Amino acid sequence: MVSGGDRVASDAANFLISCDLMPSIRLLPPSVVNKIAAGEVIERPASVLKELVENALDAGARRVDVTVEQGGVDLVRVVDDGGGIAPDELPLAVATHATSKLETADDLFRVRTLGFRGEALASIAEVSRFSLRSRQPDRPAGALLEVVGGQAGPVEPCGGPPGTCVEVRNLFFNTPVRRKFLRSTQTEMGHISESLTRLALARSDVHFTLRHNERLIYDLPASNDLLARVALFFGRELADDLLAVESCDGPNRLVGWVARPSQSRAHPRMQYLFLNGRHIRDRALQHALGEAYRGLLLTGRYPICFLNLEMPPDEVDVNVHPTKLEVRFQDGGRIYSQLLGTLRTKFLSTDLTHRLDPAGAAGSDGASEHDPEHAAKLRSELVDWAKGQLAARTPASAVSEPEAATAVAPARQAVLDLGVRLPGRPLELNPVPREWLPPAAESRPEVAPSNSPPSAFRVPPSASVAPVRALQIHDRYLVAESDEGVLVIDQHALHERILYEQFRERVLSGALESQNLLIPEAVDLSAADASLLMEHRETLAKLGVQIESLGGSTILVSSYPAMLAKLSPVEIVRAVVEPLAAAGRTPERRDMIDELLHMMSCKAAIKAGDRLTDEEVTALVEQRHLAQDTHHCPHGRPTALVFTRDDLDRQFKRI
């Protein structure tokens, strides 16, 4: 039996032996260095395409032809009409850390080209059968250099048009471990198509072609119209739903297109962000994009954008990662604010009301958004309206304009009181800091409180004259006449949005009324929920929810928002804790207040199935034009659909 002391001595001896056998430090052979670099830069055939096309663009190419075979594993060929390479410089082109794009270290802080590190060609040539053929426009002939697994041959003269042709065959033929991790031909081809898409969207002024196994995939003529190129890649339907955006902040210029909220995806892969023509991924910019669409998209949906940011090269560091996808801004907060402010301003000045395709509404992913039976009932109601039933059921249509204007005031107040009656006296509240509230509250124009006269409201520029005639169908939808044709409104979604904006303005001004309870009510919760509520006690007080701990997991409610008078304190507390617990982490105060405002407006709004009087219907429809973002409810659902007169005429075979 070996004692503990003997075992320790044995382990120490083995350690000393291993130290004696440890090899000495030495330089790695260039071949090994290049293979290591290839592991960082060349992940798959799409990486080869990206590096070669970027070199072509840096060389001033106006046309780039890409040919691949078997998903790029067997062949990636890139032909351009750029400036070419001198014959005596061809060996340097495939040498490590040799480049024509940098001279001094200071150039790293003002990079104006797509590539600059001098690693790509050397790495590619190390793990493939590589050939480089190039001719400068002022030379009668070109030159050819072939490299097999990092072993370069002699430079030989050859013919050919001006420009450069690079062929990469049998990628990873000498690194079988890397080759076996490549995916199927279809998968690799998908990555190649995406890589070319990014490059072609960044440079719409260049003619691109892509062939796979001798079949033409893309032929993209040069154009200064980015929208036309978007249509070629993603279809005319998406291109027609894009909004142009442009803004300048000093030397920084943001230009491009963003999709209407009706066009969204279940993934963020269609967020194309470019910096000085370079495709980038930046979490801060993606977060700003999501904040701009807050309240316009359903949970789990992502916006679509094609945006290029132009800024001085010395204000951004693109030398963060070998693939150059990540960058570091000198003033990231300024860029964040510019993107967020530009998009919010665009949305506030644009009518984002959904237009329904009568031939069969399809969602952005191709799935029907509406139940067929419900759509049939809706069409039936519209037919009745077109036959004159609307006028018969709406006596207000016969009232003269002055009389109608007089009748609107009490109707407007009726919808303000609808489900949100305000008993009790207001509680003195300190104003909530604006940075706690959603970005929309920061960037939007000031709106008068809801108890101001109608003339005090600021009407959005895109709002049309409020329709006078409206009726309720199925106790959940409102059908109204507008200048365009017919509006079909979701009564709950619209009222929820109106209340949300009113709540938000009252929180901003510190005028959100609270109802004090004569006898505080105890609410039993789980220990985790009770602790969560007490942690955010001060923030809840800003929303009129006053709570105290009664010991254990019991919470004592002494006041709650007067606008939720129809709900019991127990319901309110349980509704408050839901968004906090669902976050799975400690939320930011701004996000928490936003979620609570969503909850309050949803609880206070009229519901599907609530029967409204004619006065309440008219008032609710009119309120649509007195708020800022009434095209979507706070949760991102559309509040209304539009049937234009042309749509109706086509359905009735008038055109």
C-alpha positions, 0 to 999 in steps of 0.5 A: 500500500502506498502512503499519502506522503509517497504519493505526493513525492511521486507526483512531484517527481513526475512534474519535474520530469515533465518540466524537463521534457517540455520543448523550448520556445521557438518560432512557428514555420510560416506554413503553420502561421498561415494555417492558424490565420486561416482558422481565424479569417477563412471559416467557410467558402463564403469567407473566401468570397467575401475577402476576394470581392472586397479586394476587387472593390478596393481595386476600383472594380465596376463589375465583379463576376463570381462563379462557385462550384459545389457550394464553393468547396470545389471552386470559388472564382472572382473576376473583376475589372479593377486596377490589377496587380503588377507582375513583380508584386504577385508574390507579395500579394500572397505573402503574410502581412503584405498590403497596399492599403497601409503604410504607417501605424497611424493608417489603422485609425483612418481606414478607408478600404474594406480590406487592409490586414494583408492576411486573407490571400496568404491564408487562402493560398495556404489551404487551397489550390490557388491561382492569381491572374492579373493585368493592369490596364496600361500593360499589354499582357498579364501575369499568373501565379499559382500556389498549392498548399502555400507553395508558390510557383514562378510568375508566368506571363499570360493574356487576359482582359484588364483586371484580376481573376482569382481561383480558389479550388479544393478549399481545405484539401490539406486540412481535412479536419477543417474540411469535414466541418463544412456543411452540405452544398445547399447550406454553404451556398446559402452562406455564399448568397448571403455574403454576396447580398451584403456586398451588393447592397453596400455597393449598388453602383457595382455590377455583380453576377453569381453563378453556381454550377454553371447556373446563373443565380444573380445578375445585378446591374449597377444602379444608384437606386438601392431600393431597386437592388432590394427589390431584386433580392427580396421582392417588390412587395417588401421594397414597396413597404420601405420608408426612406430615412436620412439625417445628418449630425455634423459629419455623420450621415445616416441614409437608407430604408426601413420597413413599415411595422407590417413587414417584420421577421421572426429573426434579426437577419434582415437588419443590414447595417453598413458603415462607410460601405462596410457591412457590420454587426453592432449590438448598440445599433441593433438595440437602437433599432429595436427601441425605435420600433418599440410598441410597433411590433409584436413580441418576438418580431424583428424589424427590417432595415437597409441603412448606411452610416457615413462618418469620418474614418478616424472616428471609428475603429474597424480593426477590432476583429480579423473578419472586420464585422465588429467596429468600435465607435469613438462616440457610440452614444451619439450614433445611437441617438442619431439612429433612434431619433431619426427613426422615431421622427420618421414614424411619428410623421408617417401614416403607418395604418395597415392596408389590407389586401382584399385578395387574401391578406398574408403576413410578412412571412407568407401566412394568413393573418386572419381567420377565413370565417372572420374575413367572410363576416367582415366582407359581409359587413362591408357589403351592407355598408356599401348598400347604404346600411351605414347611413341608416344606422348612423343618425349623426350623418344627417346632422349639419357640420356645426351641429356635429361639431357641437355634438362631438365635445360630449362624445369625446369626453364620453370615450375619455370616461369609458372604463376609466372613471376617476373617483377620489382626489389626486395624489401628490406625485413627483414627476418621473424623470424622462430618462425612465420613460420609453424613447417615444416620450423623449423624442415626440412633440409635447401633447396637451393633457387629456382634459384639455379642450379639443383644440389643444391637441396636436394633430399629427401631420399624417392624420386626415379629417376625422370620419363622422360616420361609424358603426360597431359590428360584432361588439368588437370592430368599428367600421368608419368612412374616411377620405381613402375608403373604409377603416375597420378598427379594433376597438380594444387596440385603439382605446388601449393606445389612446389610454397609453398615451394619456397615461404616459403624458400624465406620468411625465407631468406628475399628474397621474391620479391615484385612488386611496383606499379607506381600508388598505387591502392585503394581497397574498403572493409568493415570497419571490413576487412579494420581494420583487414588488417591494424592490420596485416599491418607489417606482410603483409609487410613481404610477400610483400603486402604494404598497407596504410589506405586512410581513412574510409574503403578504403585501398591503395595498393602500392606493392604486391608479384611479384609472383602474377603478373598475379593477380590484386591488388584488387584480391590479397587484397581480397584473403589476407583478406579471411583467416584472416576473416575466422579465427573468432579470432585474429590468431597467426602470424605463422598461419596467414603467413602459411595461406597467403603462402597457398593462394599465392601458390594456386593463382600462381599455374597453374590451372586445364584446363591450357594446358601445353607444353611437356617441361612444363609437363616434368619440373613439374614432375621433380620438384616433386622430388626436394621438400620435401613434394610433396605428398600433397598440402598445403591444404592436398589434395594428389598430385599424385596417384600410380598404381603399375605394379602389379596393372596394371598386375592384371587389364590386367589379366597378374597375 
